[in-house]
Amino acid sequence: MAIIASCSSLRSVNTSVLKIGMTKAEVEEALKKKPYGTISAKSYPETKTVIEVLEYNEHFNGQKSDGYWLYFVNGKLDKWEPASKYHQPDI
């Protein structure tokens, strides 16, 4: 039996399970994985706001696939977008 996979199958972060307002723990549970890492973070003391951008992706045969940046504001999911090598997260 052979398994055939295309490059498009590497973007396998299932964003359909995400909901605005989820905590980081709820996102990890829904995606069944931990984030690849923190891409960016910033604190705004005047408004008591902390923004963190975490990257989620898959690894296939030792290579990292395209992934998603998930934006958390004060620990709650605010938005997500495909990760890009052409720009940094806008926080």
C-alpha positions in Angstrom: 0.0 0.0 0.0 1.4 3.4 -1.0 0.6 6.7 0.7 0.6 9.7 -1.6 0.7 13.2 -0.2 0.9 16.5 -1.9 2.5 19.7 -0.6 -0.9 21.1 0.2 -1.5 18.3 2.7 1.3 19.6 4.8 -0.8 22.6 6.0 -2.6 20.3 8.4 -3.3 22.6 11.3 -7.1 22.1 11.6 -8.2 25.7 12.2 -11.9 24.7 11.9 -11.8 23.7 15.6 -10.7 27.2 16.7 -13.0 29.7 18.3 -12.3 33.3 19.2 -11.9 33.6 23.0 -10.3 30.2 23.6 -7.5 30.0 26.1 -4.0 28.8 25.1 -4.8 25.5 26.9 -8.1 25.1 25.1 -6.3 25.7 21.7 -3.7 23.1 22.5 -6.4 20.6 23.5 -8.5 21.3 20.3 -5.4 21.1 18.0 -4.0 18.1 19.9 -0.5 19.7 19.9 1.7 22.3 21.5 2.8 25.4 19.6 6.0 25.3 17.6 7.0 28.5 19.5 6.3 32.1 20.4 6.8 34.3 17.3 6.2 37.7 18.9 5.0 39.2 22.2 4.3 42.7 23.4 3.0 44.3 26.6 1.0 47.5 26.6 1.1 48.5 30.3 -1.1 51.6 29.9 -4.0 49.3 28.8 -2.9 46.2 30.8 -2.8 44.3 27.5 -0.4 41.5 26.5 -0.4 40.2 23.0 1.4 36.9 22.1 1.7 35.3 18.7 2.2 31.5 18.7 3.0 29.4 15.7 1.4 26.1 15.1 2.5 23.8 12.3 3.2 20.2 11.4 6.4 18.3 10.8 6.6 15.8 7.9 9.7 13.7 7.3 11.8 16.1 9.4 10.6 19.3 7.6 8.3 22.0 9.1 5.2 22.6 7.1 3.5 26.0 6.6 1.6 26.9 9.6 -0.6 29.4 11.3 0.1 32.3 13.6 -2.4 32.5 16.5 -2.8 35.8 18.2 -3.7 35.8 21.9 -4.7 39.0 23.7 -4.5 38.6 27.5 -4.4 34.8 27.1 -7.5 34.6 24.8 -7.5 33.7 21.1 -8.2 36.9 19.1 -7.4 35.9 15.5 -5.3 33.6 13.4 -3.7 33.8 9.9 -1.3 31.7 7.8 2.3 32.1 8.9 4.4 34.1 6.4 8.1 34.3 5.7 7.5 37.7 4.0 6.3 39.7 7.0 6.2 39.6 10.8 3.1 39.4 12.9 1.4 42.8 13.3 1.2 43.5 17.0 
